[in-house]
Amino acid sequence: MTGPATSTLPHPELHRLLHGPCEQHFLDALRDALSDDPPSCPTGPGRREEHITGRLRRLARALPPGRQLLEAPEQLAALLAWSAVAEPALCMALITHHVLCLGSLHRLAPEHQALKAHFDALESGRVKGSYLITEAGQANSHLAPRTQAVFDPATREFVLSTPDRAAAKFAGVSTHGAPRTAAVLARLVVAGADHGVFTFLADLTDEAGLLPGIVMSTPLALDAVPVDYAQVRFEQVRLPFAHWLSDSATLDADGTFHDPLGSADARLARTLCVGQDLWGALPSVAAATSRQSAVMALRYARRRRTQSRLAPGTPLLAYRTQQYAVLGSFAHSFALTCAADGARTLWSTAVGHDTGCDAADMTFTPWAAVSRPLSAYKAHTVRAAAEITAVCQRHCGFSGHLDINKLAAYHGFHHAFDTAGGDSQLIYYDLGRALADAADHTEALAALPSALGPSDPDWWPTVARRHEQRLAGQLRRRHDERARSDPDGFAVWNPLLGAAGELGEIHAAALAADDVSRILASLHDAALTAVLEPLAALHGLLATRRWAGPLLAARTIRPEDLDGLSQQADELCDRIMPHLPLLDDAFSYPQGIVSAPLAADDFNDALADSLGWQRGGTP
């Protein structure tokens, strides 16, 4: 298979959905830059970092400048998606280097000429960027980081310091590869007064190693996403005034501080504005790796023959259970692709605009205040991608667990991002709390249309929204009852967190389900609609089955609504099977990008060709 960037697909609408509105020359340049590299990352911290640094520099030479990509969401999303398919560790490096570090400079100090050298070094890859936000010793450290940047009026510098070991920053950093600079989140202190959390630019290493005042631990292993991690502390590190990414805040010559945002929570949300870029792009990453995982599971199931006594020599794909797993992965990855389109569209409207924040959304995390819908997309898509890739890995047997086949890396990446980039469960808690606050618990629940059933593409979006409405009303009533007898916020919410999390989760699922309906309604090609409708219906049917317990418990649906679910799933699989060649071609990435034997048409020969062999006997 040549993959989507070089083949002429029969459905241009599908190609645009899968890869966004990128022009073909950008995708071709991306393919060529990623295909030129070695297929796997060498082991060992030094060699691994040099490998990733080399790939970053090749991408920098081949693609538009970094700041231009940050203003072109469709291109940045494609860059991260393709790099994740090629090598998840590379995608992680791009996220921290490009989206979070360079993005912080670009969003919070775009016109600062004093930082031009840093902009140029980061864009070219001569210097690698890191993002230091999480502090190792306390939960929810994003809401209250303890690292301080104290203003020295005599020198107009900032003194960056870590108060104790518990406040050490944890991040992907290393003394290997290129010199390092970091966007560091710290509390600004002026004349003893705390003025909230800002981003400061701190150089960590040069060609000779750690810079004065930087304390870095030995590497911490995290095999799920194999880049170097460490803890970092600052010992009275002096930063030039220009390294304060002040955004709209000012600090006059006489030491007078002014922030037009007016509150510490609003400033924190603004400081974390790069989260919008991360969450806008992560759904595209989740969709891309999920689609490629589904393709590899399909090729395995199609060629792998079982010697089961039921039907010796029968391909795995003939078994219904395997069809549910493989075709279900295609269906779920299609739904993620629709959600990625929704997130990318929302993200595009936010680029270059101050979308503001709602400090009321900031209870367990700051993320819902930065962007409630984008944080919901992040939580839903990375968790769904972890489930899809795990299913594909499990249904590819031993081959699914081999590092060379990438499925373990895809799963590890998304499983790690369930807590990284904003903890998904905490996002769900904040979403649920905010939705309950806004709910009208007296509003009657609309009846399900009698014409709909679980095999209808419109079934799941309708049920998901109905369930959200039901849970929001129930949670609002429970909250109000508790609040009348106990005004303490923790005492009120502590027993309700599970319900709030469930509400946030179904809200995010409903958001994605609406995107599936929107995409289907937008199609002009009737032949393509015939391919994608059963995929959407299978996704919804399997989602209904997954949510069956909560749906029945809340009386969102009736037991009889689930009658015949297995038979309907079988019928949908039969409708999808004839379209698998088209889906295989459209969902796959070029083999030069994937570099995994399971991505080849004959994975047995591809694996054998990738191995070195020794022959016994006399030479």
N, C-alpha and C positions, 0 to 999 in steps of 0.2 A: 504493500500500500504506500502510495506516495504521500498521503496526508493532505489536509485541507489547504495548505498554503500554495500547493502546486497543482492540485487537480482542479478540474472545472466541474463544480457540483451542479446537478440538475436543478437545484432549488436555491437560488441566490438569497431568498428570504431566510432560509435556514442557516446559510453561511454567515449572514449578518448577525443573526441571533447568537450563533456560537462564538463569534469572534468580535462582535461589536462593529461599529461603523468605521473601523480602521481601513485606510486605503491599502491596497494590495502590496504596494512597494514597501510599506512599513512592516507588514507581516513577512515579506520575503527577506528583508534585512534582518529581522529578528530571527527567522529560521536559520539564515546563513551564519549569523554570529554564534548561535547556540550549537549549531552542527559542527563547527570547527573545533570544538573542545574535546578533551578525552571523555570517554563514556562514564567514568566513575571517579569519585574523589579519592585521592590517596589517604592512607591512614597516618595518624600522628599529627599533633597540633600544628607544628611548623609547616609541614607539607600541605596539610589541609587548608590552612589560611592562605598560603601562597597560591594554591589552586583556585580558591574562591576569588582572591584578589585579581588573578589573571583573567578570570571570566568577567569580573566587573569591568575591567579596563577594556576588554574586547567589545563588550556591549556599549560602553561609553563612546568608543570610536565609531561604532556602526549606527548608532541611533541619534536622534536629536538631543540637544543639551538637556540636562536634568530639569532645569527650571521650566523649559518648554513642555516637557512631559507632565510636570505637575499641573500645568494649565490645560492638558489634553487628557481627561479621564479615560477616554476609550483606549488611548495608546498606553497609558500607565497600567491600566487593568490588563491589557494584552501582554505587556512585558512581564508582569508578575505571574500571570496564568501560564504562559509558555515556559518561563523559567522554573516554575514549580513542577511542571510535567517533566522537564529535563532533569532537574535536581532540586528537591525541596530545600536543601541547605543553602543553595544559591538564592532561592526566593527569599528565605529568611534574611540573608545578608542584604539583599536589595531593599527589603522592607525597612530594616534598621538604618541602612546607609542612606537610601534615597528618600523614602517616604517620611521617616521620622526625623532623621538628623538634617538632611538638606531641606526637607519640607518645613522644619521648624524655622530655619533661617529664612526661607522664602516667604513663609506666611507671616512671620513676626518681625522680620527686619529686611523687607524686600529692597529697600533703596539705600541700604547702609554701605557706603563706599569703603568704609574702613574694613569691611569684611569681604571685600572683593577677592582677596587671595584665598580665603577659605572657600568661597563659592567655587572658584576655578579649580582648586585642588580636589574638592569633593566631586565636581562634575566630571573631571577627567579620570577619577579613580586613583590619583596619586596619593590621596589620603582617604582612609576608610572612616566612615561615620558610625557612631554608636548613639544609643538613646538610653539615658540613665534616669529611670523614673522609679522603679520598684525598690523598696527598701526591705532588706532581708528579715528584719526582726519583728515586724508587726503586720497584722492583717489590715486590709484596706489602706495601705500606706499611700495610695494615690490621692486619697482625700486629705491626708495630713502629713506630707513629707517633712522630715526633721532636718534634712541637710540645709545648711544656712549659707547665704551669700550676704555678708555684712559690708555695707558701704563705708569706705574710708574717705572722709571728706578731704583729708590732707593731700592724698594722691589721686583722688577720684578713681579709685580702683575698687573692686569687690574682693573680699576675702572669703573663699569657698572652703567650708569645713564640715567634717562629719562629727557630730557630737559624741557618738559612742559606737561600739561595734554593731549594735542592733540597727543603726541607721545606715549601714553600708549598702551601697547600691548593688543590685544584682542584674547582670545584663550579658549580652554577647559581646565580649571584649577579649583582646589578646595582645600580647607583645610581639606576635609574629606577623608576617605579611607586611602590609604598608603601614606607615605612621597612622596614628589614631587621633581623631578628635571626637568629642561627644557633646550632644545636647543634654544638659544636666538640669533637671527640675529641682529647684531649691527655693526656700523662703527668703524673700528680700527683707533685710533688716536695715533700717535707716534710723540712726540716733536712738537705738534701742527699741524702736517700734517695728512690729511685724506688719508688712504690707502685702502679704499673700505670696502665691507661688508663681514664679516666672521661670523662663528657660534661660540658661547661661551656657555659653560656648566655652568648653574647656579642652585644651589639648592634653592628651594622655601620654602619648609616646612619640618619639621621633625615630630616626634610623638607628640610634644607639640604644634605645630601650625606653624605660619609664622616665618621665620628666619629674623634676623636683616637686615634692609634696604629694605625688600620686602613689597610693599604696594599692597594689593589686594582688589578689590571692592566686595561688596555683590554680590551674584549670579545673573546672567542675564538669564532669562527664554528663552528657544528656544525649543518649544514643538516638532518641526519637527524632531529634533534629540536630545532626552532628556538626555543629559549629562550636567554637570555643566559648565557654561561659566562665565568668569569674565574679567575685565580689570586688568592689572598688570603694576606697575611702579617700577623703581629701584632708590633707593636713596643712591648713592655712595657705591654700593655693591662691595667689594673686592673679586676678583677671582684669584686663583692660576694660575701661568703661564701655567700649564698643561691643564687648562680648556679652553684655546684658541685652537680650532680645526683648526690648521694652514694649514693642507693639505701640499702643496709643498712650502708654504711661510716660510720665516725664519726671526728671529729677534735676532741679535747677542748681545753678552754681552755689547757691547758699544752702543746699541740702533739702529744699522743700520738695516733697513728693506729691504727685497728683495722678490719679487714675480715673479717667472719665467713666469707667465701667461701674464704679461706685460700691462694689462689694467684693469680698474675698472669693466667694463662690463663683461670681461672674468672671472674675479674673482667672480662676482655676480652669473653668470651662473653656475660656478663650486660649489659655496656655496650651490646653490639650486639643486645639483645633485640628492638629494633624491626624487626630483620631478619625475625622471624617474621611480623609484620604485613605486611611487604612481600611476602614469598614466599607468604603465604597468599592475598593478593589478586592477585598478578601472573598466576597461571593463569587467573583469571576475565577479566582484561584480554586475555590471549592468545587465549582462546576467543572472546570477543566480537568482536574485530577480525578474527579468522580467519573466523568465521561471516559477518560482513558482507562480507568480501572474497569469499567463495564466492558469496554472493548477487549481488554486482556482476558477477562473472565469468559466472555463469549468465545474467543478463539480457543481458549483452553477447553471449554465444554463442547465445542463443536468437533474438535479433533481427538479429544481424550475418549478412549473406548473402555467400557467397563466389562469385566468378566463375571458380573453378577449372574447367578443361576436363573434369574428372571428372564434375561435376554442377553446372552453372551455376545460381545462384539458391538453392542448398541452404544452410540455416542451419549455422553452425559447429558447433552442438551435435550435428548428425547424424554428425560425424566421430568415430571411436573415440578418436583421440588427444586430441581436445578433451574428450570424455567422461571419459577417464582424469584429465585435469587438473581439470575442473570438479567432477565427481562425487567424484573423489578428494579435492578440497579440502573438500567437504561431509563426506566420511567422516572425514578427519583433524580437521576442526574439531569434529565430534561427539565424537571421542575426546578432544580437548582439553577439551571441555565436561565429560566424565565425570571427567577428571583435575582440573579446577577444582572439581568437587563434592568429590572426595576431599581436595584441599588445604584447601578451606574447612571441611570437617568436622574435619580434624585441627587446623587453626588454631583453630576454635571451642573445642575441648577444652583448648587451651593458654592461651587468654585468661584472665587473672586468676590463673594458676598459674605458679609457678617450676618450669619443666621441667628445670632443671639443665643440665649439659653434660658431655661427655666430652672432657677435654683431649687424650686420645690421638688424637682426630679432627682436631686442629689442627696440620697439617704445612705444607700449601701455602697454606691460607686458614683463617680462623676460622669459616667458615660452617657446615661440617658439625658442628662442636661446638655451634653455636647451635641447630641443628635439622637432623639428617641427612635425614629424609624431606622436610621443607619445602624445603631447599636443592635436593634432587633434583627436586622438582616445578618449582621455579623454572627450573633449568637446562634441563630437558626441554621445558617449555611455551614459553619464550621462543624457544628455537632452532627448535622445530617451527613456531611462529607466523611466524617470519621466513621459513621455507621455504614455508609455505602462501601468505603474502601475496606473496612473490616469484613463485610459480607463477601466481597470479591476475593479477598485474601483467603478466607476460610474455604471458599468453594473452588479454589485453585490448588488445594492440597499442599503438598510439600513445595511445589513450585511457587506458590503464593507467599511463602515465607523466605525465599531466597532474596538476599539483598539486591542481587543483580536485576531482579524483576520489578523493583521499585514500589510494589504494593505496600510493603512494610514501611517504607519511607513516606508514602502518601498518607497512610493511616497515622503514623507517628506525628507528622506535621500538623494534621488537623486535630488530633487528640491533644497535642500540646497547646494548640491555639484555642482550645476550649477554655483554658484559664489565661493564656497569654493574650495580649491586645485587648484587655478588658474581660474579666471573668464572666463567662456566659451565664452561669447560674445567678450571679449577683445582678447582672443586667436584667434577667427575668424577674428577680425580686423587685427591682425598681420600676420596671414596666408594669408589673401587676399592681403595685401600690398606687402608681399614678392613674392607672385605668380604673381602679376601684374608687379613687377619690372623685373621678369624673363621672362615675356611673349613676344612672337613674334607677334605683332599685325598685321603683314602682312601675317601670315601663313593662308592658306586656311583651312576652316573647312571641315573635312571628312564627306562624306554623310553617313547617316544611312543605314546599310544593308537592302535591301528590304525584305529579308526573316524574319526579326525580327518583333515582335509585342509585346505589353505590357504583354501578357501572357507567353512570352518566358523568361526563367531565365537569359538569356544574354542581355535582353532588357535594364533593368535599369542600369547595370554597363556601358553599351555603351552610353546611354543617359546622365548619370551623368558626365562621362568624357568629352563628347561632350559639355555639358553645361558649365563645368569648363573652357574648352578651349575658348568657346565663351565669357564668362564673363571676363576672364583674358585679352583677347585681347581688349574688350571694355573698361575695366578699365585702361589699359595701354594707350590707345589713349586719354581718358579723362584726365588722369594725365599729359601726355605730353603736351596737349593743354594748361592746366592751368599753368604748370610749365614754359612755354615759356613767359607767361605774368606776372607771379608773382613768384619770387624765394623763398618766405616764405613757409616753409614746412607745417605749420599749415593751412595757407590760402589755400594751394593746397589740402590738404587731408581732411580738415574739411567737405566739401560738399560731399566727396567721401566715407565717412565711412560706410554709409549704403550699398553701392555697394561692398566695401571691405569685410564687414561682410557676405554678401550673397555669395561672392566668396569663402571665407574661409569655410563657412558652406557646400557648395556643394563639395568642395575639400575633407572635412572630410567624407561626405556621400559617395563620390566616392571611397575613400580609403576602407571604410567598404564594399561597393558593390563589389569591386574587391576581397575581402576576401571570399565573398559568392561564387563567380565564382571559386576561387582557391580551396575551400573546395569541391565543387561539382565535380570538375575535378579530385580531388585526391582520390575519393571513389572507392573502389574495389568491394563492395557488391552491386550488381544490385538491389536487393530488397530494400536496404536502399536508394539508389538513387531514386527509385520510390516514396519513402516516402518524401524525402527532396526536390526534384525538384519542386513539386507544392507549397511547403512552400516558397522556394526562389522566385518563380514566383509571388505568392500572395504578398510577401513583396515588390517586385519591382513594381507591378501594383499599390498597394496602395501608394507607394512613388511617383510614377508618378502622381497620382491623387492629392496628397498633393502639389507637385511642379508644377502643371499644369499651373497656372498663370504665374510664372516666366519663365517656359519653352517656353510657347507660346509668351510671351512678347519679349524674346530674340531670337525668331525664331529658337530655338534649335530643336523643333518638329513642326509639322503642325497640324492644327485642326483635320484633318481627321485621324491622328494617334491615336486620343482618341475615335474614333467611336467604339461603342460596349463595352466600358470599364466595365459597370455594368454586362453585360452578361458574359464577360470573368471572372470577379470576381466570379460570381455564379458558373461557371464551375470549377474553381479552388477549391472553397469551397467543391463542390461535390467530387472532387478527394481526398481532404484531409480527409473528414469525416470518411471513413473506417479505416484510420490509427490513429484515435484519441486514442484508447486504448494503442497502443505502445507509442505514444507521451506523453500521460498522465503518464505512468509508467517511461519513460526515463527522462522526464523533472522534475518530482517531487522529493523532498527531503524527508528523513524519517520523519514520523509524530513526532517522539521524538525530532527532530530538530526544526520543524516548530511550533509545539504546537499551532496550530490555528484550530478552528472548521471547517473553510472553506476548510482546506486541507484534511479533512476526507471525506470518500465516502458518508456518510450521515451527512451533516453538521448540520441539525436540531437536530438530536440526540446528536451529539458531543457538540453542544452549550448547550443543556439542561443538559447534564452530567457535564459541566464545571461550572454550576451555583449552588449556594446555594439556598435552597427553604424553605419557611415558610408555615405552614398550620394553618389556622384560626380555631377557636373553642376551646372547653375545652380539655385540655391535657388528 
